[in-house]
Amino acid sequence: MVSGNLEKASDRSAWARVASAALVALLVAGCGGGPPPATFDISAPREGLRARPGSALIVVAEPSALAALDTNRLIVMTRGSGIAYLPDAQWADRLPKLLQVRLIQTFENAKRITGVGRPGDRLLPAAQVNSEIRRFGIDEASGEAVIELSVKIVNDRSGRIVAGNIFTRRTPAGGANGPTAAAALDLATQEILRDIVSWVSSRI
């Protein structure tokens, strides 16, 4: 009986050593997995903004998105409605958070700096701008940066939808590597942010 117990203990000890060695090997492999992906940002446009100043206070909510789009990865929309991520590139933050910040900054750049905020800023807004990210990435089939956002203006007191619109922009990408894709998506985003600010400002 003692001998059997010693054999079992010895077996457990051997398995523990094997598991420990495997874990160390994985950690070493992870540390040597190459350089981190390059990080890119989206710009809030300062020029070409067509928006009347307005006095009504608005708040801009963080856009909603499916899990595949709620990420800091740069997306390639592959043929057959698939989604892939560029391995060598990432955004500076989660895409919905990044778009919220840049949309607020675009309103501010359009001289609405005293009339825009975000939920939770202890404001009493007249309306809230809600949006959904439907598409945001490089279309493999067309070679374009494609962005599609659904935007709604909601009366903050009644909860009634004042207006809604779908904004789409396409910009030639010239490739699906990190810097090229990020530059094309940044350009398309700036165009769509101009469109949204102009549209919202004409209704509030």
Protein Blocks (a to p, Z undefined) as FASTA:
>chain_A
ZZmmmmmmmmmmmmmmmmmmmmmmmmmmmmmnopadddddddddfehpacdfbjadcddd
dddddfklmccbdcdddehhiacddfkbccfbdfklmmmmmmmmmmmmnopmmmgccehi
lpacfbdcddddfbgcddfknopacdddddddddfklopafbdcdddddddehiacfklm
mmmmmmmmmmmmmmmmmmmmmmZZ
